[in-house]
Amino acid sequence: MNPPRPFPTPFQAALLTLMGSFFAGAVVIVASEWMTPTGALGLGAVVGLGAAGALGASNIPSPHGARVGLVGLRARHMLPLLLLLPMALVASELDNVVRVFLPPPDAPQVAQQVLEKLPTDTRLAMLETVVVVVGLVPLVEEWFFRGVLQQGLVANAGARGGIVLTALLFAMGHGSPGVSPQSWAALVAQALLLGLLLGFARHQTGSILASVVLHVGVNGLGVLALALPGLIAIPGYNAPGAHTPAWLLVPSLASVALGIFLLAKETPPPIPDPPPQTEAED
């Protein structure tokens, strides 16, 4: 009798992502009637991805902690992770490149929606945005995508295939509904690049904390850029302009490339084999 395929398979991962996205969207719509848009976003992520992740995690064979990546980071991992943080600017430039070929007719409306969902104009709004976008959402999304999904996809499709498949599912989940196809493509392209780098960091270190740290940093930079547009004005990122200036983009690319190089030298820790099945289980 052939042993069962590691969970989740690509099909199962896609179903879990669809389920999580559906329930997250439904919760956001309902909760928006009595909560702020930011609060509804956080509640939707916790309920939707949390429920899908809990369902998926219950089917992961032991050792659960090692498979999901619940292990500590080594001190030598911190430098490459810090070098990868400028991927926020690199991803925003990819977003802008897509917009050159597919100009979004609703760009001003999309920008206004972001400001409404993630307000930073008052101290209370800023605190709420930081708690949800910098603290809550990265934890939930990384546990679901890089924890529950990626370990199974890597086991089924290999390291490269598993990281790419996880990043694709992550990107599709970030294509905001109700926007033009051009804006949707730009959002997905940006999320795809971020997902690839987050998945690579998680795989090479063996720890989900690596992708959590990076996700928190990227979201934190985004919130800071929204809160201080006059102090931190980067064309193509949080200020008018088609592209990020070369004097800032080139060092960002170099930093990300060096971070990838250092992580690529790491040997990913092996995941122990699942315990053998008993005769009753056969």
Secondary structure, 3 states (H helix, E strand, C coil): CCCCCCCCCHHHHHHHHHHHHHHHHHHHHHHCCCCCHHHHHHHHHHHHHHHHHHHHHCCCCCCHHHHHCCCCCCHHHHHHHHHHCCHHHHHHHHHHHHHHHCCCCCHHHHHHHHHHHCCCCCHHHHHHHHHHHHHHHHHHHHHHHHHHHHHHHHHHHHHHHHHHHHHHHHHHCCCCCCCCHHHHHHHHHHHHHHHHHHHHHHHHHCCHHHHHHHHHHHHHHHHHHHHCCCCCCCECCCECCCCCCHHHHHHHHHHHHHHHHHHHCCCCCCCCCCCCCCCCCC
